[in-house]
């Protein structure tokens, strides 16, 4: 396995695609979703698969999210959960956070915190992977 570890929160199409590619490349990957069904479905593309509410700070602490090098927040359906998850991760001291953004208000909220990259729904998971793998300290601002 490669040295860097990743967590992907949200196992929709996009999150599952990112997790699959990272896992195929030999990285340690933790997948997290509220849905037990999605966790069961995607447990084969991850080193660790955890059913948890990402807006619950205690749950994130219990699964050891602070020990992960990069967390990709790929929550698409619930923008409030995406924002809250990202802020909790930032407050917990996660080294790098890459978050899916859908609107300009989200951009403003996220970009006030350092070391949080943003990507829009127009971007492909390949773009996001290239960014988090090869430019880990960059801040991505997409409209």
Secondary structure, DSSP 8 states (H G I E B T S, - for coil): --S-EEEEE--SHHHHHHHHHHHHTT-EEEEEES-HHHHHHHGGGSSEEEE--TT-HHHHHHTTGGG-SEEEE---S-HHHHHHHHHHHHHHT-SEEEEEE-SHHHHHHHHTSTTEEEEETTS-HHHHHHHHHH-TT------
